[in-house]
Amino acid sequence: MLEKLRNFLSGNTLFVVVGLLAIPFVFLGNSTVGSIFTNYGTVNGLEVTQTDIQSASGQIERQYQSIFGDEFTIDQIDAEQFVRLLENQIIGQKIIQSAARSNGLEISVDDAKKEIIKFDDFKDQDNKFSEAIFEATIRGAGLLPEEYIDLVQNSLSANNIIDTVNNANIIIDQERIDFIRAMETKRDIKFIKADLNEISDRQDASLIEAEEYYNNNQLVFLSEEKRQFKFIELKQSTLQSDIQINDADILASYKDYAAQSKENIQKRISHIMLEKENFDDVDQAVSILKETKSKILAGELSFDKAVESLSQDDASIDVFGDLGFSSGDAFPEEFELALLEMELGSISNVIELEDTIHIIKFTELLSDELLSYEEMIDSLRKELLDLETADRVDELLTNVEDQILSGSSLANLELILSSPSQITDPIEQATLQEVFDGFDNISALYSNNFQPGDIEVVEQDDGFIVIELTEIINPQIELFENVVEKALAEVRTTKSLVELNKVDEYAESVLKNDSDQSLPIGFNADTFKEITRNSSIVSSDVLEQVFSLQVGEYFNISSFDGSKYWVLILEENEPSEFDINEKIDLYGEYFEQFNSQRNSLLFDQKLRENLKVNIKNLSPTES
C-alpha cells in the first residue's frame, strides 16, 4: 500500500515507514540526538517527537546505504551535515502529515490498527495476529506500541494525500507532444575532447620534480589512519570437543522424530455438500446423500459425477469437490474425526455441520518416510551436538555482554571464555575485512565514537568475536621513498592541467573559425550530427549542457567520464508532426514517469508554501 508513496516523492519530502514490518528505527550508537524528554519544536504546528527523530535517522541511513553499501552507518556522516539532513527529513515528514490533516485525509487510529494486524511479522504460527509478538517486536525496536500505531497512522494518512494528488493528475495532449518534441529534437555539435589520463601519462616527471612537489604539498601524502585491536574469537567447533551426547538423549530425540513424522501425515479429501436451507427438512437432504453414497459404492455413479450433479458448494464443483490437504487441523473437526476411521479411497457417512451436510471421500495420503534408529543416529547426534553447542555459545555471549556493560576488560573476558586473546598489527579500515572475515560492520570499529579501551562484540554464524581497540595511529606524512610513484603521478597531473589551460585560451577560436592551429597529443577535434537527449556517444553531463544552451553558444566542461570537452553547438532540427505522432506510443510509459516526477516537485513546492518551522535541539549530545 505504501509503494506509491515511496515512488512518488523523493529527497526531503519522502515520509515513509520503510517496509513497516522491518521496524526502521536506528539508534545512533554512543551518540544520540536528545532524549525522550527533549523538546524538538514543531513543523506547521505539529510536534516533532523522538519517534520522528528515529524514523528520519533510519531513512537517512538507508539513503546513504543505497549509495555506499550496507556497511555505511550514520556515525560516518559529519555531525553538522547529519543535523542538516535530519532537519530536512523531519520537515518532509511533517509537511505531508500536516497536509493530510488539513485536507481531511488523516487515517483514524482504528484504521491504523486494522492495517497493523495484517502485518505478517506480528502473526503467530497459526497466522493470527499476536498481541504478545507485536509488543515484543515494537518494544525491541525501542518504541511503545502507541508510538508505532501513531507512526503507521501518519504513514497511511500520507498515502491518502498522495493517492488524491495522483487521481487528480490530468495530462494534456499538448504536454505529451511538447515532451516528445523535446526528446526527439536533434542537434549538431563540434567539439574538442581531451583524455585526461592519456595527457597525464605522457608527461615527463623527474625525481627532482617529484621530491619538490612532495616538499611543497606534504598533506597530499598523509597515510591512512590505522588501528590496532586485541580480540578473542570463540567458535562452536572449539566447544564441541568438550560436549558428550549420550545414547539416551539420542533415543529420546529419535522418538520425537518418529512422533513428528506421524504428525506430518497429510490427508486429502473431496466432498459433496448440500445447503440445509434448500430443503424442507434435514432428513430429506440426509436421505439424498445416503442414496448417493449407495450408488457410488455400487458402481452406478462416480464420485466426480455426483459432485457435478448434486453438490451445492460452488467453490469446489469445478475441481470435483476437492478440499485439499490437512495434517489434522485444517478441516472442520467433524471431518477430522471421520477421517480417523477412514481408509484411503473410502467414503464417509453423512456428516452434519451447522448449516450444511456432507459426505467426504479420502482421496490421497502424504507421509514422510520413517527412517530407522540406526539410519538416523549419526544425524541426530550431530543435531544434538549443534544445539548444545549453540546453547553454550548463547550463554557465554550473554555473560560476556553483561560483563562488558559492567565495565569488564578484555583480560577478564579471557578468563570467562577460557580462551587467549590475539592482537592485530596496526591496520587500515580497508584491510580489516582480511582479519575479521565475515564482519560486515567494519565502519563501527573506525568511528570517532569507538575509542581505545572500548569493546565490540560481533556475532557470527558459528560463534562470536570480542574486539577491543587498543591503539589509534593517526595519519602521518609518509616518507618520500614510500610515495615516489604517487609524487611522480601528481607532477604529471599538474603538468597536464597546464596543457589544458593552454587549450582553454584558443579552443573557442578553433571551433568557431575552423582554425588550422594543431592540437597537442591527447586532444582530438570531432563533429557529431543529430544527437538527442538520449544519445550515448556523449556523457550525460555534456548532453545536459548541449540542450540547455542556445544554438551557436560555446562552453567547456570537465566531465565525470574522465575527459574535458570544449563544445560549440552548431544547429538544431526539430521533429515533424508526423514523427511526433509516430513516437506517441513509444514514449507513453516514459512520459508517465516524467510527469509523475514533475508533479512530485510541484507538490513539494506547494506543500512548502507558508511553511512554519521551529525545530530545535537536534545537535548530537554524548550519552
N, C-alpha and C positions, 0 to 999 in steps of 0.2 A: 504493500500500500504506500510505503514511503519512497518507492523508487522514483516516482515522478518528481518528488521534492529534491532528491539527490541530483537528478539530471537537469532540473530546471534552473536552479540557482548555482552560482559559483562564487569563489572568493569569500568576501567578508559576510555576505548575506546568507551563506549556507547554514541553515539551522536544522539539524537532524540528529536523532539518536541513532548512530550508525548501527544497523543490524538490530537495534533494540535488544536482541537476545544476547549480544556479546558484552553487555554492560560496559559502555565505553568510557569509564571514568578513570582518569590517570592521576595518581598522586605523584607529587613532584619530588620524590626521594627525600633527602635530608633537608631540602629547601622547599618550602611551600608558600603559597600566597595566602596570607592571613590565617584565620581560623573560623570555626563555626560562629564565633561571637563577633566577627568583624562586620562593620557596615560598609558595603561596597557601593552604596549610592543607588542611582536609578537611571533608567533609559526610558524616555517618554512616559515618565511617571511609574513605571514598573520596577519593583525592587530587584536588584541584582543579588542573587543568593550564592551560597557556597556550591550548590549543585550546578548553577550556571558556570561557575569557575571551573569545576571539574569537567563538565561536558565540553566547554570551549577548549580546555587544555588537551583533552583527548582528541578533539578534532584537529587541532594544530599539529599534534604529534603524527597523526595518520597522514596529514597532508605532506609533511616532510618525509615520512617513511615511503610514500608513493614515489618520491623523487630519489631519495638516498638509500632506500632499503630498510628492512625491518629492524636492523640493528640501531637505527637512529633513535635517540631519546631526547626529551625536552631539554635536559641539562646541557646539551651541546649547543643550544641557542644562547647567544649573548643575552644577559639579563634584561637590558634596556629594550632590545629588539623583541624579546618574548613578551614584555609588558605591552608593547605596541600591538603585537599580534593578538594578544589576549583581549585587549580592549576592543579592537576591530571585530573580533569573532563574537564577543558578547553583544556588541551593538547590533551586528547582523541577526543574532538570535532574537534579541528583544524587539527589534522593529517588526519582524514577522509576527511575533506574538501579539504585539500592540495592534497591528493591522487586523489580525483575525478577531481580536476582541472588539475593536471599534466598528467593524463591519458585521457584527453579529454572527461570526463564523466560528466562535470558540466551541470546542467539544466539551461536553459535561464530564464530571468525574466518573459518573456511572458508565458512560460510553467508553472512557479510557479503560476502566476495569474490564469491560466486556472484551476489549481488544487484548488486554494482558492475559486473560485466561485462555486465549487461543495459542499463546506462545509455547512452542514445544519444550523449551528449556525449563518451564515451570510445571511440566507434567510428570506423573509417576509412571511406573511400569505398565499400568492399565490405561495409559494415555488420557488420564484425567488430571485436571488442574489440582496441584497440591499446594495448599497454603504454607505447609512446612518448607517445601522446596523453594517456594517463592521468597519466603522470609530469609532463609539461609543464603540464597543466591544474592539477594539485594543487600543484605547486611554485610555479606562478604565483600561486596564492592564498595563498602563504606557509606551506604545510604540507608535512610529509613524508608520503609515501604511507601509512606505517604509522599516522600520526595520523589521516588521513582514514578509513582502514579502521576504526580504533577508534571514530571518530565514527559511522560507519554502523552498526557493531555495537551501539553504545549505543542508537541510534535505533530499530533493528529490535527490540531487546530491550524497549524501552519500548512499542512497538506490541504486542508479545506480551502484556504485562500489561494493556494497555487492552482487547485482544480478550477476555482472560479475564474482566475485570470486566463487559464488555458481555454476554458469553454467560451470565454468572451473574445478570443482571438479571431479576428476576421482578416483574411488575406485578400487584398485587392489584386485583380488580374494584372494591373499595370505594374504593381510592385514586383510580381513574378517576372514580367517581361524586362523590367529595368535590371533585375538581378542577373538574368541570363545575358542581357546585352553587356553588362559589366564583365561577366566571367568570360564571354566569348570575344571581347574586344582584343585585337592583336596590335602589338607594337614592334617596331624595328629599333634595334639599338646597335650602337657602335661602341666598343669598349677596349680598354687595356686591362689585362689581368696579370697580377704579379703573384707567383707562387712563393710565399714567404719562406718555406722550408728549403726550396731549391736555391733561392738567393742567399740565404744564410749559409747553406752548406758550401757554397763556392767561394766564400770569403776567406782570405788568408788571416791566420791568427798565430802570433808567436808566443813563446813562453814569457817573454818580457812583457808583452801587452797583457797577457793573462794575469801575471802577477801584479801589474799596475792596477788592473781592474779589481782584482781581489783586495788590494790595499785600500782602494777608494770606495768599495761597496761591500764591506765585510758583513753587513746584516743579511745580504743575499745568501751567505754561506753559513747560516746558523744550522746546527744539527737539529734533528727532531728530539722532542722530549723523550726521555727513556725512564722506565720504572722497573724496580726490582721487587719480586714477590717471593714470599715463603708460602708453601701450600701443603696441605695434606689431602691425598687422593684416596678415597675409600670406594672400592668396587665390590659388588656382590660376590664375585668369584673368589676374593680373598677371604670372605667369611665362610664360604661353603665347606671348606676343609674341616671346620670345627663342628659342623652340624651333622648329626646322625638321624636318619629316618628309620624307625623300627618297623617290623613286619605288621604289627597290629595297626599302626596308622595307615599303612598301605592297604590292608584288608578293609578297614573302615572306609577308606576312600573309594575302593572298588565297589563296595556295597552302595555307596552314594551314586556312583556312576551307573550301576545296574538299575537302581531306582529311577534315576533321571532318564535313562533310556526308555523305561516303561512309560514315563510321563510324556516322552516325546512322540508317542504314538498318535497319529492324526487320522481321523475318520472322516470320510466324505459321504454326504447324503444328498438325495434328491427328495422332493416331496410333492404331494398333491394336496392342495388347500381349498377348503370351502369356507365362505363367509357365513356366519350364523344368521346375520341379518337378511340374507337372501332366501331363507327358508321359514316356513310357518312354525316349525319346531325343530329342535336339535336332533331329535330321534330320526327325522326324515333324512337329514344330512349324514348322520352316522350310518344309516341303512345304505345310502348310496355308496359310501366309501367301503363298507364291508362287502357289498356286492362287487365293487370294482376290484378289490383285493382278490376275491374268489376267482374272478375271470382271469386276472393276471397269473395266479398260481396254476390255474387250469390250462394255461397256454392259449386262451381265447383272445387275449388282449395284451399288448406290450405296455410296460410302464410308461414309456415315452409317448405312445399314442393316447394313453389315459390322461397324461398331463395336458396334452394338446386339446383334448376334447372336454376335459372336466375341470381342471384346476382354475381357480379364480385369483391366483397370485400373478398379476400381470408382469411383475418384475422378473419372474423366473420361467415363464412359459416358453420363451424363445430358447432357453438352454435346457429344456426338458426337466424343469423343476430343480435344477442343481443349486445347492446352497453352499457349496464349497467345503472346506475342511474345518475340523475342530479338534483340539487336543484335550477337550473335556470341559471347556467353559465358554465356548463361542455360541453354541446353540441354546435355546430355551432349556431350562432344567428338565422339563418333561421329555424332550428329545434325548438329552444326555442319558437319562435313566433308562430309556428304552434301548438305546444303543448298547448299554452294558450287557443286555441279554440277547443281542442280535448277532448272527453270523454274517460274514461278508456275502452280499447278494440277496439277503433276506429282506422281507417287508414287514413293518411293524403292524401291531393292532392300531385301531383308531386312537389318536391322541387328541384330547380336547384342551384347548387353551381358552383364554377369557373371551375372545371374540371370534375365534376360528377353530376349525377342526382339521386334522391332517392324518395322512399315512405317510411314512417315510421309508426310503429304501437305502440300505447300507451299500454304497457303490464302490468305494475304494479305501484301502488301508495303506498308510505310510508309516514305517517304523525304522529306527536306526538298527544297524546290525550290532548285536551284543557280542563283544569280544570276550574271550575267556580271561580269567585272572592271570594266567601265565603270559598271555599276549599283551596284557596291559601293565604288568608290574613295573617295567622299566620306565615307561612314560609317566605312570603315577608317582613313582619315586622322584623323578625329575621335577614333576609339578609340585609335589610337596616340598622338595628342597628349595625350589624357586620361591614358593610362598613364604616359607620360614625365613629365607634369606631376606626377602623384601620386607618382612615384618621387622627383622632386626635392623635393617638399614633405616627404616622409618623411625624406629625407636631411638637409634643413635642420632639421626638427623634432628629429631625433636629435642633431644638432650643438648646437642651442640647449639641449636638456635637459642635455647633457654640460657645456656652458659654465656653466649655472646651478648645477649640482652643484659646479662648480669655483669658484664664488663670483663669476662674471662679472656685471657691471652691465648695466642696460638700454642704456646708451650703447655698450657693447662689442657688444651684440647688434644694434644698429642697423648697425654696420659689417659684421657677418657676413651680415645679411639684406639689406644694401643698401637699407634702407627707413627713412625717418624716423619717429620716434615722434610720437604725438599726446598731448594732455593733456585730461582732462575738467575740467569745473567741479566744485566740491565737490558731491557728490550723496548723497542718502539711499538706503538699501538698496531701498526700494520703487520707485525710479525707475531703478535700474541697468539693468534689462532694456531700457529705451529706448535705452541707449548700446551695450550689447553684445547685440545681437539674437541670440536662439537659445541664449544661455548659460543652462544650467539648474542651475548650482551657485553661484548668487549668494551664498548664505549663507557660503560659504567665504571670500569676499573681505571679509566683515564679521565674521568670527570673531575672538575675542580672540587667537588664535594667529597671525593674519596681521597683521604689524606693518610700519611704514614701511621700505622697502628690500626687503621680501620680494617675490618674483616668482612668479606663477602662469602656467602655460601651459594654454591652453584649446583643445582640438582641436575643429574644426568639419568639416562635410561637405566644404567646399570650401577648407580651409586650416587656419590656427590663429591664435590671438591670444596675444601675450606681454604680461602685465599686471603692472605694478609699482605698489605702494601708495606714494604719495609723502607723504601727509599725512592725519592723522586730526583732524577738527574735532569736539571733544567737545560734548555738548549744552549749550546756553546758554539762559538765561532770555530769552525773546523780548520785544521792545519792546511796550508796551501797544497802540500804534496798529496793530500787526500781528496782534493777537489779540483785538480788541474783540468780534467776534462770538462767539468761544469764551467770553470772560468773561461776556458777556450770557447765553449759554446756561447757564453754570454758576450764575449768580444765579437764573435761572428754576428750575433743578433744585433748588437749595437751598430756594427758597420752596415748591415743590411737595411737598418732604419734610415741611415744616411742616404743610401741609394733611393729608397722610397721617397724621401723628402725632395730629392733632386727631380724625380719624375713628376712629383706634385706641381713643380714650377712650370712644366711645359706640356703636361698631358692634355689639358683642355685645348690648347692650340693644335696639337697633333690631331685630335679627334675632329675639331671643327674645321680646320683648314687643310686636312689631308697632307700635313707636313711630311716632308721626306726625312725628318730627323729620325735617326735609327735609335731603337730601344736597346737597353742593356740586356745581357743574357738573363733569362728568368722572367722577362716582361714580354707579353705577347698581345698583339692587337688583333681584333676579330670583329665580325658583324653577325648578329643573329636577327633573322627576319621572322615576323609573325609569331612572337612568343606571347603566351597568355599568362593569366594569373596562376594557372595550374602547371605551368611548364616546369620540367625537372632538370633542364640543362643549365639553369642558373639557380643559385641558392635562394631560399625563400626571402631572406632579409634584403637581398638585392632586388628581387622582384617587387617587394613591397615599395621600395623607393621608386622603381621604374613606373609603377602605376599610381603613385601618389603625387608625382610631379607632372608638369605640363610638357607637351611635345616641344622639343628644342632646348630643354633645360639640361644642365650638366651637373653631375655630382660624383663624389668619391666615397668609398665605404670600405672599412676593414671587416670582411665577412667572417661569420663563425665557421666557415668551411676551411679556414686557414689561408685565405687569399685576400688580396686587396684589389679592388676594382675602381677604375675611372670610367664613367659611363656617360654617353651622350644619347638622349632619346631622339630618334630621327623622325618617325612618323607613326600614325595610328590608323587602323582600319576597323570600323565597327561592323558587326554582322548585319545582314539584311533581315527584313521582317520574315522572309521565308526561312532563313537559317534559324532564327529565334523560334519560330513555330515548330521546326523540326526537332528542337532540343528541349521542348517543354517537358516531355515525359522523362527524358534522361536526367533532368535537373530536379525532378519532383521531390524526392526524399532529401536531397542535398539542400534545397531551398527551405524545406520544413525545418531542418536543423538550424540553418542560418537564421530563420525568422524567430525560432524559439530562443536562440541566444540573444538576438537583438531585443526581443521583448523582455528578456530577463534583465538586461541592462536598463531598459526604460522603467521596468517595475522597480528595480533597485533605486533609481533616481527619484521616482515618485515617493517611495517609502521614506526616503531620507529628507524630503521636504519638511521644514519646520521641526527637524529632529532636535530633541532636548536631551542632552547627555550630561549626567552628573556622576561619573564613575570615579571612585577613589579607592585608596588602599590596595592597589594591585601590585605595588613593588614587592619583590620577594623578600621574605624575612627568614632568618635562620631559625630552626626549631630542633 
